[in-house]
Amino acid sequence: MRLLFLAVLRRHTGNAITAQRVRDHLEAAGHVCILKNALDFESPSEISNFIKAESLEAAMALHLYRGGRLLPGHGIPFGIIFGGTDLNEDVKQGEKNKVMGKVLEEARFAVAFTESMKETAQRQWPHAKDKIYVQSQGIATVPNTTFNWNTFLQRSEINQSADNLHVFLLICGLRQVKDPLYLVDAFSEWHQEEPSVYMVIVGPEVDPVFTREVKAKVKRTPGVRLIGEMAREDLHAVVKNCFAVVNSSVSEGMSAAILEAMDLEVPVLARNIPGNAAVVKHEVTGLLFSDPQEFVRLAKRLGGDPALEKQIVANGREYVRMYHSWQVERNTYGQLVRMLEGSSED
């Protein structure tokens, strides 16, 4: 079967990585999967022309609004994967909510990463409750074994011996929903007390206006650094070398960066929001903070309590192995895509 797969493909962001992984699963099941950036299509008629030109028989979209709204009405069956901002943010806007409800009416299936995402979707669109499945993200990490940590520190303008450093890594695309500046002032105060702690923000420049704001703030803030996007293998190597991975997002579907850190046996400190609390159990698989001051308190505690660090790392790794199996995810999508086979609509 020839499938169109629409997603918002900003390089090295969670949605792009998820889309590429799901595409690989679909191709492993014997399908031809054409992955396209939803932002490249301005109207359903452009999608219609593309479907005809490529002789596509079915479709999928990651993100119910940005991808999903382009799929109804083309006479081919489709499925949806919820992103995060669709259920956490877009749902609050009346017109978008209505559009998403109509997309779900036509979709053969919808995939939520967590039970809480499924419950949110069911509350919003009760008519779709029987077609929503839960499949958590499958995680596989591939750190570059030749990566040089000291070179990375020099590039980050951290001129200290790696032995004494505590680098906290915040991985996110630079856009407001990721709130990369949330911890910056509190962290900088801590850095001025303890010069061995640094925060490094790594990620692509998604929102140009907001990126300028982030760059300006980081430039004048001691102890905080900003690095552009990196190849995935290099990023995983950076995670493996850092002291902890941080997530300060306002909204998350399911953070791949958090799960990858757990897989790489690195502690996680995450903002206490539903998407993060679904995967980080406080003091078990990571630490949850509700404000910047609590983040600093927990980060200090983690640094001074090797037993807590060891326990969190072991539990996090086990959690990913148990609940975020790449193979289970592959099997699930292999089964779901069968719901799109041999059932093209008139």
Beta strands, then each sheet from edge to edge (+ up, - down):
strand 1: 2-7
strand 2: 32-37
strand 3: 58-62
strand 4: 78-81
strand 5: 109-112
strand 6: 132-134
strand 7: 166-171
strand 8: 197-202
strand 9: 224-227
strand 10: 244-247
strand 11: 268-271
strand 12: 287-289
sheet 1: 2+ 1+ 3+ 4+ 5+ 6+
sheet 2: 9+ 8+ 7+ 10+ 11+ 12+
end
